[in-house]
Amino acid sequence: MTQNERVLRHLREVGTLTGAQAMQSYGIAHLASRISELRAAGVNIIGTTETAKNRYGETVRYMVYRLEE
């Protein structure tokens, strides 16, 4: 199974995916590249920016991807 197939399966089964989840679960270091490839193949994927605090109390932003319904 390719990384793109894993990402697409995850989005279909779970609903959302972040870069940290992709790295931890699938060893995908560049999720944005896989998302770009899937979009180029015609898959409608929405990315929203979320904010949170990291372990040092700093505000960080990250993308959460989901399939467009």
Secondary structure as GFF3:
##gff-version 3
##sequence-region A 1 69
A	DSSP	alpha_helix	3	13	.	.	.	ID=ss1
A	DSSP	beta_strand	16	18	.	.	.	ID=ss2
A	DSSP	alpha_helix	19	26	.	.	.	ID=ss3
A	DSSP	alpha_helix	31	40	.	.	.	ID=ss4
A	DSSP	beta_strand	45	53	.	.	.	ID=ss5
A	DSSP	beta_strand	59	67	.	.	.	ID=ss6
###
